[in-house]
């Protein structure tokens, strides 16, 4: 026992010596443990340890030092010690152990290798006929791949290998989804590829051997063949026996069949979940998808749970269908959107109710029960602004949007500003006599002191129009109306010299029509618009009476040039025929200038001037604008930069003589929102007059044209 203790003591001394030897030289140079242990110690450990008593070793350790004395340690074993029973821990399945695979030769010797990512490559047969769905296959894989989610700081070989197994399973699923049930996916991992090798980054390669593509066998669509429109409905489900098998095709064609049922009169149709039975011997899949059409129906009545608020009769007027029309799900959804667009409801639901079932070859009748919850109907609004050409402006309004049901709104508004003061009341009934048809009666009193006109006016105006809206942009919109007004006007006071006032009593009829072939109401990128306006008027002043005709034509066109560039242009021509210039009230003459005309000039500041430098207006006008709109791609493709050039000529004669042409140019930005772009333009006059500003800023909603 003493001998064993002595050997253990000397062994401890040996370990201390080794530790001492390792602690010093390792800082300066690399030392291996094998170099520190002599061959004799390996051959005879006890003899070598005993020989240490004779002399110090080469590191200076003296075996006779106190460290060689082994103190005897005695520890009493506690009688009350209880050792708990060892419990086997359950395995942690969340821990993944990477398996690294290497292959010296690729499985596909002739392959088209697609580098999906620096860490991922997919090898496909170079013959596209062997795998015709390659583009869609790769696109879906890239959306779901886990290897692509690896960051550059976390792409070690263990992580890549672990995620490679998940991607291998994903590839198997995708191949089966496209009908390749006997395909093979071979996975290899290594630092291959130029990008991977340069970054010393492991790369995964999947070799795809698609094999034979399975095809659809028997197709069972339940009772669909017994439907009244069986042939058309079966054609809507574009899968036939013998077609290449694809789970994605089943999903798409099921959706197409559902749309066809909803659009051809089957409001109660149901489609069960599809089941696909694969027969590997036949290399086919039998599809079972029970369809229950439920009978064909036509629209019946529309009812409302709040008839005094929005009656069923009114809802039927704004619907795009009539009783007896074949049921269409899209028209039901359109009615729901139209009710929401009134702004009168906070929620709306529509339930289908069978009035009578199909019988003797005649369709059944389905009624629509509408349940609405009113929204807050009163609105108080206000705004404060400043324009470089208009000065300060404060506007406030109060509105009740359904004071005269259904959809009869009353609005009171007021304006207080540097140039304009106004108090008015407006009655407006939306969806009057049909969808998007609006009746408006407006009475107001105002004073206006602009660059061209100083007027005090009392007016009554009524119009009936068919609007083009964001919900339903119409190829043709129109408006007709009439107005009467009394206005006390003069050209603007300039240089402190007062101008004589004249009182005009004016009566007018007017009409407007617009043809719209653009792709957007507020932000068009292609197409054109053409509109015309005509207004015969009678004007009386100081015992004299004048008859004249005001007409105007506007046209605009939009041309996309690439993915991010749109070239837009517009022209305007207007004339007043039948009266001399000074027989026409200044406010009814033609002017140019402003944010929707020649930017860089004040509102109505472009036109003929008198001896005092006042714009006196004209009887003819020609305008033109050209814009280059460039999407920057910034702020999630919301920011657009625009460069523009504007020009206009206003003449006293009824036909433009182009004696005085004004030009403006500038830049602007558009921030695109869900309801149209917010526009900010900075315009500079290129040939300013004495009274023109050096620049002007315009802010509004929507493009300039």
Secondary structure, 3 states (H helix, E strand, C coil): CHHHHHHHHHHHHHHHHHHHHHHHHCCCCCCCHHHHCCHHHHHCHHHHHHHHHCCCCCCCCCCCCHHHCCCCCCCCCCCCCCCCCCCCCCCCCCCCCCCCCCCCCCCCCCEEEEEEECCEEEEEECCHHHCCCHHHHHHHHHHHCCHHHCCCCCCCHHHHHHHHHHHHHHHHHHHHHCCCCCCEEEEEEECCCHHHHHCCCCEEEEEEECCCCCEEEEEEEECHHHCCCHHHHHHHCCCCCCCECCHHHHHHHHHHHHHHHHHCCCCCCEECCCEEEEECCCCEEEEEEEEECCCCEEEEEEEECCCCCCCHHHHHHHCCCCCCCECCHHHHHHHHHHHHHCCCEEEEEEEEEEEECCECCECEEEEEEEEEEECCCEEEEEEEEEECCCEEEEEEEEEEEEEECCCEEEEEEEEEECCEEEEEEEEEECCCCCCCEEEEEEEEEEEEECCCEEEEEEEEEEEEEECCCCCCCCCEEEEEEEEEEEEEEEECCECCECCCCEEEEEEEEEEEEEEECCCCCCCCCCEEEEEEEEEEEEEEECCEEEEEEEEEEEEEEEEECCCCEEEEEEEEEEEEECCCHHHCCHHHCECECCCCCCCCCCCCCECCECCCCCECCECEEEEEEEEEEEECCHHHHCEEEEEEEEEEEEECCCCCCCCCEEEEEEEEEEEEECCEEEEEEEEEECCCCCCCCCCEEEEEECCCC
